[in-house]
Amino acid sequence: MQELLDAFTYLTQPYPLFLLVLGTILGIVVGAMPGLTGAMLISLTVPLTFGMEGVDALILLVSMYVGSVSGGLITATLLRMPGTPASMMTTLDGYPMALAGKPGRALGLGISASAFGGIVSWFFLLLLAKPMANISTQLSPFDLFALVMTALVLIASVSGKSLAAGIFAGLLGMLFSVPGTSPIGDIRWTGGFTQLNDGFKLLPVLIGLYAISQIVQDILKIDEKGEAIPMNRTGMFMSLKDWTSQGFNLIRSSLLGTWIGLLPGIGANIGSVVAYTAAKNSSKTPEEFGNGSEEGIVASEAANNATVGGALIPLIALGIPGSVIDAILLGALMIHNVQPGPLLFKNNPLEVNVMIATVLVANIVMALFMVLFAGVLAKLMYVPRSILLPVILACCVIGSFALSNRGFDVAVMLGFGAIGYVMQRLKIPLAPFVIGFVLAPIAENNLVEGLMASGGSYLPLVTKPVSLTFLIIAAALLILTVRKHFNEK
């Protein structure tokens, strides 16, 4: 507890507090602009943190994470254009309510629910991260391999409508993780390019997949504009009666969001869909959903913000990213010599506790800023893309080059940008690709380490109770997911 108090004390110092406020505001602004995403923002920011202290870099990046998930509700409500996929469900009820003359009410419900969901998930982050990390120190390499395989199986559950497309994307991501140096020191699949001896770097890959591919899509619809609804503040602040009537919905949606955040690769958009569906199915007035339902706005926004704290739990405790943004944060942690996983609380107590504290404070800053500047944020939609996109493209190039001062990384970024664009055109999801790319090397390293310890025997995978349990869970998840997809067809 003292270490957490020290982290909050550190955040009250002028420079860390400035970074937190700056990161939260930038996240909100980017989240409020359709076409721009938190993954893009954080990918572009990581290279700018190279010269910063690791703890300060984490404050900036984590606060961006919190802000970017929240910002999308502004344009979802006032422009019927979700700034982020996480705000897609908010559009269904936020815009009709705003159209009915109650934009302040719609935004107030969304902002309050976002803050509530974020704070609930923060409590779970605080309570679960360290115990999970302590338990994971008792796991053998085979146990960790089986755990990562369970996470990899979840690729099937983030495949969207096409199971085949999702599995293909996951396998493609795993394939691109192979080039470079194997865990036993062999150079493989480099094609004679010495620049590939360390494999494809995570940062250029992510910038290409998410930023460059999005830039190409935005260029193709560069003249598209939204029609804004005039902003007013009537009903923006929730009354005690509102909190009472929406209490169960808030708690249920926040818990669903936190739980879904724990699952690798699922993301805030799935969390909001699940919570919205649960709210509609249990509502006394389901016919209002899609026509300006207060329950719908609350469910969507509480859940998508709650996924942030939930997704950080496996990242901190196990070194397994719970979302695409967490995969980027994983790269940032390693760049700053902070190794997430079982020993993080022992080796980097200040960094990990500052990350946890930042989630709480950033949620409070987010709520205050959005209440004060909601109307101004809606006007961001009118920034000409012809001005915005060249600036973003330049940042992409600089960020990729700055990683190792190599033009090769810029070429990798552009190459993966083309891959990301083609995948999206073919409706192949990007999340399974990223999960496969990030988790496959972790699985391979643990498997090799386990085989070295066992003299080359695979038997411990099925003779040790922990690894066997994880493998059974993985098999059950795969079977259930495949059955679900076939039943839906």
C-alpha positions as CSV (number, residue, x, y, z in Angstrom):
1,M,0.0,0.0,0.0
2,Q,2.9,2.4,0.8
3,E,4.3,1.9,-2.8
4,L,0.9,2.9,-4.2
5,L,0.8,5.9,-2.0
6,D,4.3,6.8,-3.3
7,A,3.0,6.5,-6.8
8,F,0.1,8.9,-6.2
9,T,2.6,11.3,-4.6
10,Y,4.8,11.1,-7.6
11,L,1.8,11.9,-9.8
12,T,1.2,15.1,-7.9
13,Q,4.6,16.5,-8.9
14,P,4.3,19.2,-11.7
15,Y,6.0,17.3,-14.6
16,P,4.3,13.9,-14.1
17,L,0.9,15.6,-13.6
18,F,1.5,17.7,-16.7
19,L,2.2,14.5,-18.7
20,L,-0.9,12.8,-17.3
21,V,-3.2,15.7,-18.2
22,L,-1.6,16.1,-21.6
23,G,-1.9,12.4,-22.4
24,T,-5.5,12.2,-21.3
25,I,-6.5,15.3,-23.4
26,L,-4.6,14.1,-26.5
27,G,-6.3,10.7,-26.1
28,I,-9.7,12.4,-25.9
29,V,-9.0,14.6,-28.9
30,V,-7.8,11.7,-31.1
31,G,-10.7,9.5,-29.9
32,A,-13.1,12.2,-30.8
33,M,-11.9,12.4,-34.4
34,P,-13.4,9.6,-36.6
35,G,-10.6,7.7,-38.5
36,L,-8.0,8.3,-35.8
37,T,-7.5,5.7,-33.0
38,G,-5.8,5.3,-29.7
39,A,-3.6,2.6,-31.1
40,M,-2.4,5.0,-33.8
41,L,-1.8,7.8,-31.3
42,I,0.2,5.6,-28.8
43,S,2.1,4.0,-31.7
44,L,3.3,7.4,-32.9
45,T,4.0,8.6,-29.3
46,V,6.2,5.6,-28.3
47,P,9.3,6.8,-30.3
48,L,8.9,10.3,-28.8
49,T,9.4,8.8,-25.3
50,F,12.9,7.3,-26.1
51,G,14.6,10.1,-24.2
52,M,12.2,10.1,-21.3
53,E,12.4,8.3,-18.0
54,G,10.5,5.0,-18.2
55,V,8.0,6.0,-15.4
56,D,7.2,9.3,-17.1
57,A,6.7,7.6,-20.5
58,L,4.3,5.1,-19.0
59,I,2.3,8.0,-17.4
60,L,1.9,9.6,-20.8
61,L,1.0,6.4,-22.7
62,V,-1.4,5.0,-20.1
63,S,-3.3,8.3,-19.8
64,M,-3.6,8.4,-23.6
65,Y,-5.1,4.9,-23.4
66,V,-7.8,6.0,-21.0
67,G,-8.6,9.2,-22.9
68,S,-8.8,7.6,-26.3
69,V,-11.4,5.1,-25.3
70,S,-13.6,7.9,-23.8
71,G,-13.3,10.5,-26.5
72,G,-15.3,8.7,-29.2
73,L,-18.6,9.3,-27.4
74,I,-18.5,13.0,-28.3
75,T,-18.7,12.6,-32.1
76,A,-20.8,9.4,-31.7
77,T,-23.5,11.5,-29.9
78,L,-23.3,14.8,-31.8
79,L,-22.3,13.7,-35.3
80,R,-23.5,10.0,-35.4
81,M,-19.9,9.1,-36.2
82,P,-18.2,7.1,-33.5
83,G,-14.7,8.5,-33.0
84,T,-13.5,5.0,-32.0
85,P,-15.0,1.5,-32.6
86,A,-15.6,1.4,-28.8
87,S,-18.3,4.1,-29.2
88,M,-20.2,2.3,-32.0
89,M,-23.0,1.2,-29.6
90,T,-23.2,4.7,-28.1
91,T,-24.2,6.0,-31.5
92,L,-27.4,3.9,-31.5
93,D,-28.9,5.9,-28.6
94,G,-26.7,8.9,-28.1
95,Y,-27.4,10.5,-31.5
96,P,-31.2,9.9,-31.4
97,M,-31.3,11.5,-27.9
98,A,-29.2,14.5,-29.1
99,L,-31.5,14.8,-32.2
100,A,-34.5,14.9,-29.8
101,G,-33.0,18.1,-28.3
102,K,-31.1,16.5,-25.4
103,P,-27.4,16.4,-26.4
104,G,-26.3,17.5,-22.9
105,R,-28.2,14.7,-21.3
106,A,-26.8,12.1,-23.7
107,L,-23.2,13.4,-23.2
108,G,-23.7,13.6,-19.4
109,L,-24.8,10.0,-19.2
110,G,-22.0,8.9,-21.3
111,I,-19.3,10.8,-19.5
112,S,-20.5,9.7,-16.0
113,A,-20.8,6.1,-17.1
114,S,-17.3,6.2,-18.6
115,A,-15.8,7.5,-15.4
116,F,-17.7,5.0,-13.3
117,G,-16.7,2.0,-15.5
118,G,-13.1,3.2,-15.5
119,I,-13.0,3.5,-11.7
120,V,-14.6,0.1,-11.2
121,S,-12.1,-1.6,-13.4
122,W,-9.3,0.3,-11.6
123,F,-10.3,-1.4,-8.3
124,F,-10.0,-4.8,-10.0
125,L,-6.6,-3.8,-11.5
126,L,-5.5,-2.8,-8.0
127,L,-6.8,-6.0,-6.3
128,L,-5.9,-8.6,-8.9
129,A,-2.7,-7.5,-10.6
130,K,-0.2,-8.2,-7.8
131,P,-1.8,-11.5,-6.6
132,M,-1.9,-12.8,-10.2
133,A,1.8,-11.8,-10.6
134,N,2.7,-13.6,-7.4
135,I,0.9,-16.7,-8.5
136,S,2.5,-16.6,-11.9
137,T,6.0,-16.8,-10.3
138,Q,5.2,-20.3,-9.3
139,L,4.4,-21.4,-12.9
140,S,6.9,-23.4,-14.9
141,P,7.8,-22.7,-18.5
142,F,5.4,-25.4,-19.7
143,D,2.6,-23.8,-17.6
144,L,3.3,-20.5,-19.2
145,F,3.4,-22.0,-22.6
146,A,0.0,-23.6,-22.0
147,L,-1.3,-20.3,-20.7
148,V,-0.2,-18.5,-23.8
149,M,-1.7,-21.2,-26.0
150,T,-5.0,-20.5,-24.2
151,A,-4.7,-16.9,-25.1
152,L,-3.8,-17.8,-28.7
153,V,-6.9,-19.9,-29.0
154,L,-8.9,-16.7,-28.2
155,I,-8.0,-15.6,-31.7
156,A,-10.9,-17.7,-32.8
157,S,-13.2,-15.6,-30.6
158,V,-12.1,-12.3,-32.1
159,S,-12.6,-13.5,-35.6
160,G,-15.8,-11.5,-36.2
161,K,-18.3,-13.1,-38.6
162,S,-15.7,-15.2,-40.3
163,L,-13.9,-17.8,-38.2
164,A,-11.7,-18.7,-41.2
165,A,-10.7,-15.1,-41.7
166,G,-9.8,-14.7,-38.1
167,I,-7.8,-17.8,-37.8
168,F,-6.0,-17.0,-41.1
169,A,-5.1,-13.6,-39.7
170,G,-3.8,-15.1,-36.5
171,L,-1.7,-17.7,-38.3
172,L,-0.4,-14.9,-40.6
173,G,0.7,-12.9,-37.6
174,M,2.5,-15.9,-36.1
175,L,4.2,-16.5,-39.5
176,F,5.6,-12.9,-39.5
177,S,7.0,-13.5,-36.0
178,V,9.2,-16.3,-37.2
179,P,12.0,-14.4,-39.2
180,G,15.0,-13.5,-37.0
181,T,16.9,-15.4,-34.3
182,S,15.3,-18.5,-32.8
183,P,15.4,-19.1,-29.0
184,I,18.3,-21.4,-29.5
185,G,20.3,-18.8,-31.5
186,D,19.7,-19.9,-35.1
187,I,19.1,-17.3,-37.8
188,R,16.0,-18.2,-39.8
189,W,13.8,-16.9,-42.6
190,T,15.7,-13.7,-43.1
191,G,16.3,-14.1,-46.9
192,G,19.8,-12.8,-46.5
193,F,18.7,-9.5,-45.0
194,T,20.9,-8.9,-41.9
195,Q,18.4,-6.2,-40.8
196,L,16.0,-9.1,-40.1
197,N,18.3,-10.9,-37.7
198,D,16.2,-9.5,-34.8
199,G,12.9,-10.0,-36.6
200,F,10.3,-7.5,-37.5
201,K,10.1,-4.8,-34.8
202,L,6.8,-4.5,-33.1
203,L,6.5,-0.7,-33.4
204,P,6.8,-0.4,-37.2
205,V,4.5,-3.4,-37.6
206,L,1.8,-1.8,-35.5
207,I,2.2,1.7,-37.0
208,G,1.9,0.2,-40.4
209,L,-1.1,-2.0,-39.6
210,Y,-3.1,0.7,-37.8
211,A,-1.8,4.1,-38.8
212,I,-0.8,3.7,-42.4
213,S,-3.7,1.5,-43.4
214,Q,-6.1,4.0,-41.8
215,I,-4.4,6.9,-43.6
216,V,-5.0,5.2,-46.9
217,Q,-8.6,4.7,-46.1
218,D,-9.0,8.3,-44.9
219,I,-7.4,9.6,-48.1
220,L,-10.1,7.8,-50.1
221,K,-12.8,9.6,-48.3
222,I,-10.9,12.9,-47.6
223,D,-13.9,15.1,-48.3
224,E,-16.4,13.3,-46.0
225,K,-17.9,15.5,-43.3
226,G,-20.4,15.1,-40.5
227,E,-23.4,17.2,-39.7
228,A,-23.1,18.4,-36.1
229,I,-26.0,18.9,-33.6
230,P,-25.8,22.2,-31.6
231,M,-24.5,21.6,-28.2
232,N,-26.3,22.5,-24.9
233,R,-25.6,21.5,-21.3
234,T,-29.2,20.9,-20.2
235,G,-29.3,17.7,-18.1
236,M,-25.6,17.0,-18.3
237,F,-25.1,16.3,-14.6
238,M,-26.7,13.1,-13.3
239,S,-29.0,13.5,-10.3
240,L,-29.1,11.1,-7.3
241,K,-32.2,9.6,-8.8
242,D,-30.3,8.9,-12.0
243,W,-27.5,7.2,-10.2
244,T,-30.0,5.0,-8.3
245,S,-32.0,4.0,-11.3
246,Q,-29.0,3.3,-13.4
247,G,-27.0,1.7,-10.5
248,F,-27.4,-1.9,-11.4
249,N,-26.8,-1.2,-15.1
250,L,-23.6,0.7,-14.3
251,I,-22.3,-2.1,-12.1
252,R,-23.2,-4.9,-14.4
253,S,-21.8,-3.2,-17.5
254,S,-18.6,-2.2,-15.7
255,L,-18.1,-5.8,-14.5
256,L,-18.7,-7.2,-18.0
257,G,-16.3,-4.7,-19.5
258,T,-13.6,-5.6,-16.9
259,W,-14.0,-9.3,-17.5
260,I,-13.9,-8.9,-21.3
261,G,-10.9,-6.7,-21.0
262,L,-9.1,-9.6,-19.3
263,L,-9.4,-11.7,-22.4
264,P,-6.5,-11.1,-24.8
265,G,-7.4,-9.3,-28.0
266,I,-11.2,-8.8,-27.3
267,G,-11.1,-5.0,-26.9
268,A,-13.4,-2.2,-25.8
269,N,-15.7,-2.5,-28.8
270,I,-16.7,-6.1,-28.0
271,G,-17.1,-5.1,-24.3
272,S,-19.6,-2.4,-25.2
273,V,-21.6,-4.7,-27.5
274,V,-21.9,-7.4,-24.8
275,A,-22.9,-4.9,-22.1
276,Y,-25.4,-3.2,-24.5
277,T,-27.0,-6.5,-25.4
278,A,-27.2,-7.5,-21.7
279,A,-28.9,-4.2,-20.8
280,K,-31.4,-4.5,-23.6
281,N,-32.3,-8.1,-22.8
282,S,-32.9,-7.2,-19.1
283,S,-34.6,-3.9,-19.7
284,K,-38.3,-3.2,-19.0
285,T,-38.3,-1.0,-22.1
286,P,-36.2,-2.8,-24.7
287,E,-38.2,-1.0,-27.5
288,E,-36.4,2.3,-26.5
289,F,-33.0,0.8,-27.4
290,G,-31.9,2.4,-30.7
291,N,-34.2,5.3,-30.2
292,G,-32.5,7.3,-27.4
293,S,-32.4,4.8,-24.5
294,E,-30.5,6.1,-21.4
295,E,-29.8,2.5,-20.4
296,G,-28.1,1.9,-23.8
297,I,-25.8,4.9,-23.5
298,V,-24.8,4.0,-19.9
299,A,-24.2,0.3,-20.7
300,S,-22.0,1.0,-23.7
301,E,-19.8,3.7,-22.1
302,A,-19.4,2.0,-18.7
303,A,-18.3,-1.2,-20.4
304,N,-15.9,0.2,-23.0
305,N,-14.0,2.2,-20.3
306,A,-13.9,-0.7,-17.9
307,T,-12.0,-2.8,-20.5
308,V,-9.0,-0.5,-20.0
309,G,-8.3,-1.6,-16.4
310,G,-9.3,-5.2,-17.2
311,A,-6.9,-5.4,-20.1
312,L,-4.0,-4.0,-18.1
313,I,-4.3,-6.9,-15.5
314,P,-2.8,-9.7,-17.7
315,L,-0.3,-7.2,-19.2
316,I,1.1,-6.3,-15.8
317,A,0.8,-9.7,-14.1
318,L,1.6,-12.1,-16.9
319,G,3.2,-10.0,-19.7
320,I,0.3,-11.0,-22.0
321,P,-1.4,-8.1,-23.8
322,G,-5.2,-7.9,-23.3
323,S,-5.8,-5.6,-26.3
324,V,-4.0,-4.1,-29.3
325,I,-3.1,-1.0,-27.3
326,D,-1.7,-3.2,-24.6
327,A,0.5,-4.9,-27.2
328,I,1.9,-1.5,-28.0
329,L,2.4,-0.8,-24.3
330,L,4.2,-4.1,-24.0
331,G,6.6,-2.9,-26.6
332,A,7.0,0.5,-24.8
333,L,7.7,-1.3,-21.5
334,M,10.5,-3.3,-23.1
335,I,12.0,-0.3,-24.8
336,H,12.3,1.3,-21.4
337,N,13.8,-1.8,-19.8
338,V,10.7,-2.7,-17.9
339,Q,9.8,-6.4,-18.2
340,P,6.1,-7.0,-17.5
341,G,5.2,-10.2,-15.9
342,P,5.7,-12.1,-12.7
343,L,8.7,-10.1,-11.4
344,L,7.4,-6.6,-12.3
345,F,6.3,-5.7,-8.8
346,K,9.6,-6.8,-7.4
347,N,12.0,-5.3,-10.0
348,N,10.0,-2.1,-11.0
349,P,7.7,-1.2,-8.1
350,L,7.5,2.5,-8.9
351,E,6.7,2.0,-12.6
352,V,4.0,-0.6,-12.0
353,N,2.3,1.3,-9.2
354,V,2.5,4.6,-11.2
355,M,0.7,2.8,-14.1
356,I,-2.1,1.7,-11.7
357,A,-2.4,5.1,-10.1
358,T,-2.5,6.8,-13.6
359,V,-5.5,4.8,-14.6
360,L,-7.5,6.2,-11.7
361,V,-6.4,9.8,-12.0
362,A,-6.7,9.8,-15.8
363,N,-10.3,8.8,-15.5
364,I,-11.0,11.7,-13.2
365,V,-9.2,14.1,-15.5
366,M,-11.1,12.7,-18.5
367,A,-14.5,13.3,-16.9
368,L,-13.7,16.8,-15.9
369,F,-12.2,17.8,-19.3
370,M,-15.1,16.3,-21.3
371,V,-17.7,18.0,-19.2
372,L,-16.0,21.3,-19.7
373,F,-15.1,21.0,-23.4
374,A,-17.6,18.6,-24.9
375,G,-18.9,21.2,-27.4
376,V,-15.5,22.3,-28.5
377,L,-14.4,18.7,-29.1
378,A,-17.3,18.1,-31.5
379,K,-15.9,20.8,-33.8
380,L,-12.7,18.7,-34.3
381,M,-14.5,16.8,-37.0
382,Y,-14.1,19.9,-39.2
383,V,-10.3,19.9,-39.2
384,P,-9.5,19.4,-42.9
385,R,-8.1,15.9,-43.5
386,S,-5.9,17.4,-46.2
387,I,-4.0,19.2,-43.4
388,L,-4.2,16.4,-40.8
389,L,-3.2,13.3,-42.8
390,P,0.2,14.6,-44.1
391,V,1.2,15.5,-40.5
392,I,0.2,12.0,-39.2
393,L,2.1,10.4,-42.1
394,A,5.2,12.4,-41.3
395,C,4.9,11.3,-37.6
396,C,4.6,7.7,-38.8
397,V,7.8,7.9,-40.8
398,I,9.8,9.7,-38.1
399,G,8.5,7.3,-35.4
400,S,9.5,4.2,-37.3
401,F,12.9,5.6,-38.3
402,A,13.7,6.8,-34.7
403,L,13.3,3.2,-33.3
404,S,16.7,2.1,-34.6
405,N,17.7,4.9,-37.0
406,R,17.1,2.5,-39.9
407,G,15.3,3.2,-43.2
408,F,14.5,-0.6,-43.2
409,D,12.0,0.0,-40.3
410,V,10.3,2.7,-42.5
411,A,10.0,0.1,-45.3
412,V,8.6,-2.4,-42.9
413,M,6.0,0.1,-41.7
414,L,4.9,0.8,-45.3
415,G,4.8,-2.9,-46.1
416,F,2.6,-3.7,-43.1
417,G,0.5,-0.6,-44.0
418,A,-0.2,-2.2,-47.3
419,I,-0.9,-5.6,-45.6
420,G,-3.3,-3.9,-43.1
421,Y,-5.1,-2.0,-45.9
422,V,-5.6,-5.2,-48.0
423,M,-6.8,-7.1,-44.9
424,Q,-9.4,-4.5,-44.0
425,R,-10.6,-4.4,-47.6
426,L,-11.0,-8.1,-47.5
427,K,-12.7,-7.9,-44.1
428,I,-9.9,-9.8,-42.4
429,P,-9.6,-8.6,-38.8
430,L,-6.4,-7.1,-37.6
431,A,-6.7,-8.0,-33.9
432,P,-6.0,-11.7,-34.5
433,F,-2.9,-10.8,-36.5
434,V,-1.5,-8.7,-33.7
435,I,-2.3,-11.4,-31.1
436,G,-0.5,-14.0,-33.1
437,F,2.5,-11.8,-33.9
438,V,2.9,-10.8,-30.2
439,L,2.1,-14.1,-28.4
440,A,3.8,-16.7,-30.7
441,P,7.4,-15.7,-29.7
442,I,6.4,-15.8,-26.0
443,A,4.9,-19.3,-26.5
444,E,8.0,-20.5,-28.4
445,N,10.4,-19.2,-25.8
446,N,8.6,-20.9,-23.0
447,L,8.3,-24.1,-24.9
448,V,12.0,-24.2,-25.7
449,E,12.9,-23.3,-22.1
450,G,10.6,-26.1,-20.8
451,L,12.1,-28.7,-23.2
452,M,15.6,-27.7,-22.2
453,A,14.6,-28.3,-18.5
454,S,12.9,-31.6,-19.3
455,G,15.6,-33.0,-21.5
456,G,13.4,-32.7,-24.6
457,S,10.4,-34.4,-23.2
458,Y,6.9,-33.0,-23.9
459,L,5.3,-35.1,-21.1
460,P,5.3,-32.4,-18.5
461,L,2.7,-30.6,-20.6
462,V,0.1,-33.2,-19.8
463,T,1.5,-34.5,-16.5
464,K,1.7,-31.2,-14.6
465,P,-1.8,-30.2,-13.4
466,V,-1.5,-26.5,-14.2
467,S,-0.4,-26.9,-17.8
468,L,-2.9,-29.7,-18.4
469,T,-5.7,-27.5,-17.0
470,F,-4.8,-24.7,-19.4
471,L,-4.6,-27.0,-22.4
472,I,-8.0,-28.5,-21.5
473,I,-9.4,-24.9,-21.3
474,A,-7.8,-24.0,-24.6
475,A,-9.3,-27.1,-26.3
476,A,-12.8,-26.4,-24.7
477,L,-12.7,-22.8,-25.9
478,L,-11.7,-23.8,-29.4
479,I,-14.5,-26.4,-29.6
480,L,-17.1,-24.1,-28.2
481,T,-16.1,-21.2,-30.5
482,V,-16.1,-23.4,-33.6
483,R,-19.5,-24.9,-32.7
484,K,-20.9,-21.4,-32.1
485,H,-19.8,-20.2,-35.5
486,F,-21.2,-23.2,-37.3
487,N,-24.5,-22.9,-35.4
488,E,-24.8,-19.3,-36.4
489,K,-24.3,-20.3,-40.0
